[in-house]
Amino acid sequence: MALSPKTKYNIKRILPFGVIWLILGALFLTVEHLALGNQKNALNSAIKLQPDVVLFALTGVTIIGLLVGCIEVLVLRPLFDRKNFATKIISKFFIYFFFFLIVILITYPIAASIEMDISIWDQKVRNRYFDFFLSVTNLSAMIQLGFSLIVSLLYSEISNNVGQNVLLNFFTGKYHKPVVENRIFMFVDMKDSTTIAEQLGTEEYFKFLRSYYGAFSNAIVKNHGEVYQYVGDEIVITWTLKNGLRDNNCIQCFFDMKSDLYKKGHMYLKKFNMQPDFKAALHFGQVTTGEIGVLKKDIFFTGDVLNTTARILGLCSTYKEDILLSKALAHKIMLDNNYSFKALGEHRLKGKAAIVEIVSLLKNP
């Protein structure tokens, strides 16, 4: 059975935790091996670094990293989403601290039994564990685990703020040199945002916006979209041309966003006494993608397609349509019986010399 886009998305968020812990675990074991040399100076409580023990240790820390990733992504991140940075880090650190005590309680006797080649239930293993618990070796292990945890939590916060794909692209250097690629862009603009902002006031409007954007998350992930940027009440979503056309992801995303927002309508009416709605425009074209910035790095797209899409969005009000596309993009989309296009003619967009043909998109009953 194929994995759902959301499951794939969560797996991509969790795997880096396992990689972080594996790399740091290997680093700590290497440093320990170099420090101990032939291990004549090793404490009795220290596990000798035999090949099978090293394999067990690296497998163990990777599994711990993946468990931390699962807990972080699926449980703790949603719970602490609205907390400040310091509260998140400190609270999570103590939660994981008790988790690590349990992990060490389980894993150390296993490692000791492997090294001594005896049963885990042997009295010698229990004696070894008690010696370990009160030793500097235990303190060293906790420091190593604590350091790995801090790195993991910092990674989690950074990826949550800049975006998983953006952070991965920085690490891999994908856009260190500018890359020319074809992309689809969807500009999404809230309707009547000025009126809503005036009625709600600054603080309530911010809460309204945060909830409004949050309602789109599942639809964007489900349809393989990437959030390029938030600009006030506008969100820009992008796809590589291949991902956007596959299964009509770029247009299905729009309707899924509409559906998810509609389902939360009663919540908006109850909490804010109004229900948000939006319009959108889609176009595709060639962009140059690369890292930009000195004081703050970002992945930046530049190309005529962005300006053109923004101009098409402005026509939504003119035609009283919720979604408009360039005819060039419409020609590339293989519609099924659920959708149909309606031609709206040629337009010379503001600031553009070339004429662009526009179509609206209807979802058939």
Secondary structure as GFF3:
##gff-version 3
##sequence-region A 1 365
A	DSSP	alpha_helix	5	36	.	.	.	ID=ss1
A	DSSP	alpha_helix	51	71	.	.	.	ID=ss2
A	DSSP	pi_helix	72	76	.	.	.	ID=ss3
A	DSSP	alpha_helix	77	79	.	.	.	ID=ss4
A	DSSP	alpha_helix	85	116	.	.	.	ID=ss5
A	DSSP	alpha_helix	123	133	.	.	.	ID=ss6
A	DSSP	alpha_helix	136	162	.	.	.	ID=ss7
A	DSSP	alpha_helix	164	172	.	.	.	ID=ss8
A	DSSP	beta_strand	179	190	.	.	.	ID=ss9
A	DSSP	alpha_helix	193	200	.	.	.	ID=ss10
A	DSSP	alpha_helix	202	214	.	.	.	ID=ss11
A	DSSP	alpha_helix	217	222	.	.	.	ID=ss12
A	DSSP	beta_strand	226	231	.	.	.	ID=ss13
A	DSSP	beta_strand	234	240	.	.	.	ID=ss14
A	DSSP	alpha_helix	241	245	.	.	.	ID=ss15
A	DSSP	three_ten_helix	246	248	.	.	.	ID=ss16
A	DSSP	alpha_helix	249	263	.	.	.	ID=ss17
A	DSSP	alpha_helix	265	272	.	.	.	ID=ss18
A	DSSP	beta_strand	278	292	.	.	.	ID=ss19
A	DSSP	beta_strand	298	302	.	.	.	ID=ss20
A	DSSP	alpha_helix	304	319	.	.	.	ID=ss21
A	DSSP	beta_strand	323	326	.	.	.	ID=ss22
A	DSSP	alpha_helix	327	332	.	.	.	ID=ss23
A	DSSP	beta_strand	339	348	.	.	.	ID=ss24
A	DSSP	beta_strand	355	363	.	.	.	ID=ss25
###
